[in-house]
Amino acid sequence: MSVDPYASWTDDELAVLDHGLRSDLYSGQVALVTGGAGGIGRAICMLLGRLGARIITCGRNESKLVELEKSLTAHGIDVCSIPMTIRDPDQVIDLIGAAWSECGGLDLVVNNAGGQFPAPAVEISPKGWAAVVETNLYGPWFVMQEAARTWIEKKQPGSIVNIGTITGRASVGIPHTAAARAGAAGLAASLSVEWAPHNIRVNTIAVGVVRSPGLVNYPPEARPSFDHNPQRRLGDVHDVAQAVAFLGSSTTASYVTGEVFHVAGGEQVWGEYWALGKPEYFRVEDS
């Protein structure tokens, strides 16, 4: 692996990276990005802001949100950050309300907040299981439901892009994530049908392994899996951000809903990911 998997673009670099989108694609629009202070989240905030969107973001760590807001503002992006947790439906109601009252509307919701930890399945506690499922399934549901409720009440169109992972394959070492993410993808598909009459689109981006400081949460034994895909390399956060910008806009993706869009180097068709390292049992050698 020739690149540092734990390093990502700086904000200064994200602010000038090339992209393939019209510079005013989101002019006059408001985009909510949950978990904006993380590696993927801040890349999404930066790109949508560069494309003209007013950004509202949230997270549990207030100091990280303050730092993000200062950085985005310094790069000319209009941003508002709110410390909260998407696991609390009452706080989600307040968050969506703030988008309308403080930012003047809501056009795009990006469910980016999430998290997990690698562990053998028999060692995951009920509390640990609940934390991952609530963050990756319950939280996005609360956000989507409340956003759709306001769009429907106001007779306004809307777009939702959920950040997910590859599903339909074993995710050994992160079974709580596998359960939550598969549930979220199924939920998004169902909602894309139910809310289509209200001109609300719902899509999911299945993300492979991208360069990010968050990868340090996985043991060294997981590193051989990082670039195990047909392209034999890691992605980066800007790849994900560009996919969000494309799918989220009614200009570029008006006829796209219910989709699972893979940004994974082809890992969905070939590759292995072992969050705890590959067990000896599965090491197959040619005879």
C-alpha positions in Angstrom: 0.0 0.0 0.0 1.8 3.1 -1.2 -0.4 5.8 0.5 -1.0 6.4 4.2 -4.5 5.0 4.8 -4.8 7.2 7.9 -4.2 10.5 6.2 -6.8 12.5 4.3 -7.1 15.9 2.6 -6.7 19.0 4.7 -9.5 21.6 4.5 -7.2 23.8 2.5 -6.8 21.0 0.0 -10.5 20.1 -0.1 -11.2 23.8 -0.9 -9.4 23.7 -4.2 -9.7 20.0 -5.4 -11.0 19.6 -8.9 -14.6 18.4 -9.3 -16.9 17.7 -12.2 -19.9 19.7 -11.2 -21.2 23.2 -12.0 -19.9 25.7 -9.5 -23.4 27.1 -8.7 -25.2 23.7 -8.6 -26.5 24.3 -5.0 -26.7 28.1 -5.1 -29.6 29.3 -2.9 -30.1 25.8 -1.3 -29.7 24.6 2.2 -28.0 21.2 2.9 -28.0 19.4 6.2 -25.0 17.1 6.7 -25.1 15.1 9.9 -21.7 14.2 11.4 -20.0 17.0 9.5 -16.8 17.2 11.6 -15.6 13.7 10.6 -13.4 13.0 7.5 -16.2 12.2 5.0 -18.6 14.7 6.6 -16.3 17.7 6.3 -15.5 16.8 2.7 -19.2 16.7 1.9 -19.7 20.1 3.8 -16.8 21.6 1.9 -17.9 20.5 -1.6 -21.6 21.4 -1.1 -20.5 24.7 0.3 -18.2 25.4 -2.7 -21.2 24.6 -5.0 -23.2 27.4 -3.3 -25.1 25.6 -0.5 -25.7 27.0 2.9 -24.6 24.3 5.3 -26.2 23.2 8.5 -24.3 20.4 10.3 -24.4 18.6 13.7 -22.5 16.3 15.9 -21.9 15.3 19.5 -18.5 17.0 19.9 -19.1 20.7 20.2 -15.4 21.6 20.1 -15.0 19.8 16.7 -18.0 21.5 15.4 -16.6 24.9 16.4 -13.4 24.1 14.6 -15.2 23.0 11.5 -17.4 26.1 11.4 -14.4 28.3 11.7 -12.6 26.5 8.9 -15.6 26.5 6.5 -16.3 30.1 7.2 -12.7 31.0 6.4 -13.2 29.3 3.1 -16.2 31.5 2.3 -18.9 28.9 3.2 -22.0 29.9 5.0 -22.4 27.3 7.8 -24.3 26.8 11.0 -23.4 24.0 13.4 -25.6 22.5 16.2 -24.2 20.1 18.9 -26.7 17.2 19.3 -27.2 13.5 18.8 -29.4 12.0 16.1 -30.1 9.2 18.4 -32.6 11.4 20.3 -35.8 12.0 18.2 -36.6 15.2 20.1 -33.2 16.7 19.3 -33.8 15.7 15.7 -37.0 17.6 15.6 -35.2 20.7 16.9 -32.5 20.2 14.3 -34.8 20.1 11.4 -36.7 23.0 12.8 -33.5 25.0 13.0 -32.8 24.4 9.3 -36.1 26.1 8.5 -36.0 28.9 11.1 -32.3 29.8 11.0 -31.3 28.9 7.4 -34.6 29.6 5.7 -35.3 26.1 4.3 -34.1 22.6 3.7 -33.3 21.1 0.3 -30.9 18.3 0.9 -30.4 15.9 3.8 -27.2 13.9 4.0 -27.3 11.2 6.6 -23.5 10.9 7.2 -23.3 10.5 11.0 -22.4 7.0 11.9 -19.9 4.8 13.7 -18.9 1.4 14.8 -16.1 -0.5 16.5 -14.6 -3.9 15.5 -15.1 -6.8 17.9 -15.7 -10.5 17.8 -19.5 -11.1 17.7 -19.5 -13.0 21.0 -17.9 -10.1 22.8 -20.3 -7.3 21.8 -22.3 -6.1 24.8 -25.9 -5.2 24.6 -24.9 -1.6 25.2 -22.3 -1.7 22.4 -24.8 -3.3 20.0 -27.5 -0.7 20.8 -25.1 2.2 20.3 -24.1 1.1 16.8 -27.7 0.2 15.7 -29.1 3.4 17.2 -26.5 5.6 15.4 -26.6 3.9 12.0 -30.3 3.0 11.7 -32.4 4.7 14.3 -30.7 8.1 13.9 -31.0 8.3 10.1 -34.6 7.1 10.4 -35.4 10.0 12.8 -33.8 12.5 10.5 -35.5 11.2 7.3 -38.9 11.0 8.9 -38.8 14.5 10.4 -37.3 16.1 7.2 -40.0 14.4 5.1 -42.7 15.4 7.5 -41.8 19.1 7.0 -41.4 18.8 3.2 -44.8 17.2 2.9 -46.4 19.8 5.2 -44.9 22.6 3.3 -45.5 21.0 -0.1 -41.8 21.3 -0.9 -39.6 18.7 -2.8 -36.7 17.2 -1.0 -33.7 15.0 -1.5 -32.0 12.5 0.9 -28.7 10.9 0.5 -27.7 8.3 3.1 -24.0 7.3 3.6 -23.9 3.5 4.0 -21.6 0.5 3.4 -21.6 -2.5 1.1 -24.4 -4.9 2.1 -25.3 -8.4 1.1 -21.9 -9.8 2.0 -20.4 -10.9 5.3 -18.9 -8.1 7.5 -16.9 -10.2 9.9 -15.9 -8.2 13.0 -18.6 -5.6 12.6 -21.9 -7.5 12.7 -23.7 -4.7 14.4 -22.8 -2.4 11.5 -23.8 -5.0 8.9 -27.2 -5.3 10.6 -27.8 -1.6 10.9 -26.5 -0.6 7.4 -28.5 -3.3 5.7 -31.6 -2.2 7.6 -30.9 1.4 6.6 -30.6 0.5 2.9 -33.8 -1.4 3.0 -35.5 1.5 4.8 -34.3 4.0 2.2 -35.6 1.8 -0.6 -39.1 1.6 1.0 -39.2 5.3 1.7 -38.2 6.2 -1.9 -41.4 4.5 -3.0 -43.7 5.9 -0.3 -42.4 9.5 -0.7 -42.1 9.6 -4.5 -45.6 11.2 -4.8 -44.3 14.1 -2.7 -41.3 14.6 -5.0 -38.9 13.4 -2.3 -36.0 11.3 -3.6 -34.0 8.9 -1.3 -30.7 7.3 -2.3 -27.9 5.5 -0.6 -24.1 5.7 -1.2 -22.3 2.4 -0.3 -18.8 3.5 0.7 -15.8 1.2 0.5 -12.6 1.9 2.4 -11.4 5.5 2.0 -8.4 7.2 3.4 -9.3 8.7 6.8 -8.0 9.2 10.3 -11.0 7.0 11.4 -9.2 3.9 10.1 -6.9 4.0 13.2 -9.8 2.5 15.1 -9.2 -0.8 13.3 -6.3 -3.1 14.3 -3.1 -3.4 12.1 -4.4 -6.9 11.1 -7.2 -5.1 9.1 -4.8 -3.2 6.9 -4.4 -5.9 4.2 -8.1 -5.6 3.6 -8.0 -1.8 3.0 -7.2 -2.0 -0.7 -8.8 -5.4 -1.4 -10.9 -4.4 -4.4 -10.6 -4.6 -8.2 -8.8 -1.2 -8.3 -6.4 -2.3 -5.6 -6.4 1.1 -3.9 -8.2 3.1 -1.3 -10.7 5.8 -2.2 -10.7 9.2 -0.6 -13.3 11.4 1.0 -13.6 13.7 -2.0 -14.8 10.7 -4.1 -17.7 10.3 -1.7 -18.5 14.0 -1.6 -18.8 14.2 -5.4 -21.2 11.3 -5.4 -23.3 13.0 -2.7 -23.4 16.3 -4.7 -24.4 14.4 -7.9 -27.2 12.3 -6.3 -28.5 15.1 -4.1 -29.2 17.5 -6.8 -32.4 17.5 -8.8 -30.4 19.0 -11.7 -28.0 16.1 -12.0 -30.1 13.2 -10.7 -33.8 14.1 -10.9 -34.6 10.6 -12.3 -32.7 8.7 -9.7 -34.3 7.4 -6.5 -34.2 4.2 -4.5 -30.6 3.7 -5.7 -27.6 2.2 -3.9 -24.6 3.9 -5.5 -21.3 2.2 -4.8 -18.2 4.3 -4.2 -16.0 1.3 -3.4 -13.5 0.6 -6.1 -15.6 -2.4 -7.2 -15.4 -4.1 -3.7 -19.1 -4.9 -4.1 -18.2 -7.4 -6.9 -14.8 -8.6 -5.7 -12.8 -8.3 -2.6 -12.6 -9.2 1.1 -12.8 -7.0 4.1 -11.7 -8.4 7.5 -12.1 -5.8 10.2 -10.2 -7.9 12.7 -7.8 -9.5 10.2 -8.3 -12.6 8.1 -8.6 -15.8 10.3 -6.3 -18.6 9.5 -9.3 -20.8 8.7 -10.0 -18.7 5.6 -6.4 -18.5 4.3 -6.7 -20.7 1.2 -3.5 -21.5 -0.6 -3.2 -23.0 -4.1 -2.4 -26.7 -4.1 
